[in-house]
Amino acid sequence: MKIQAFVLFLAFTLLSVTQGFAQAVLRAGDTFEIRIGGVPADEASMFNSTYSIDSAGRLNLPHIGDVSVAGMTPGQAKDRIEGTYKSRGIYTNPVVNIVIAAQARQVSVGGAVKAPQRIAYTPDLTTLSAINAAGGFNEFANQKKVRVLRGGKQVIMVNCVEVRRNPALDVKLLPGDNIEVPESFW
């Protein structure tokens, strides 16, 4: 019975990690593995490799060159790559898999925390748990005005005092988020 419970727990954990990365948006600098099936074996061995998104948000792939993928989820990027190979008549039925290593995605925590650092992203990472992983708030922290910077465009204000009273208010983080904890002015 214990083994079955453990196997079930492990399956749900892997599923949630996979789903978390599947929802993550790709961005310049991301590095991941791409594998292709449904093509001749010699072609697959040339294609299967580690790729990085350049500063313009593109991947440089065999036979098709640059493909814009920044701002897409891995599933959307997969569809675009497969579609490009099909539409150009290079492969009739390619099957692309994008594999992102867990340690490749991080969240930065800085400001008035005890140990500012980058935290490895996990799908269940929240603002408060990331701050705790960075040693917690220091004695000068303004816990009511924590900022989550997302994608360089969005700022989410988090009142961590209220989050402690109502954990449902804790913001789930995404890869690449930056948490800034300001100092309070007494």
C-alpha positions, 0 to 999 in steps of 0.5 A: 500500500505504501509503495502504491501511494508513493508511486501515485505521489510521484506520478502527480509530482511529475505531472505538475512539474511537466505542466508547469514548464509547459505553461512557462513562456520561452524567452531570449537566453533560454536553453533546452533540448529539442528532439525530433521523430518521424524523420529519417534516423540520420536526420534525427541525429543531426537535429536532436541537440541543445538549442538556445534562443538568441537575443532576437527570440529565434532558434536556428534549426537545421534546414529551416534556419531561424524560427521565432519562438520567444513569448510562446509556450513550449507547446506553441513553439513545438507546433510552430517548428513542426508546421514550418518543416511541413509547410516547407516540404522538408518533412511530412510528419515531424514530431518535435519534443521540447525538453526544458531542464528544471534547473534552467528556469529561475526566479530572482529574489532581491532587496531586503532579504537575508540572502538575495539570490536566484531560486530554482523555479518549481511549478508550486513556487510562490512569492512567500516561499521564494522569499523564505528560500532566500533566507526570509525578510531582513529586519528592514524589509517592508513586507507590505509592499513586495513587488513581483516583476513579470516579463519586464512589463507587469508589476504585481504588488504583494502584501506578505503580511496579508498573505500570512493571514490568507495564503490564497493571496500568495502569488504563484510565480513564473520562470523569470519573475523578479521579486523585489523587497523594499526597505521600510521607512520608519 
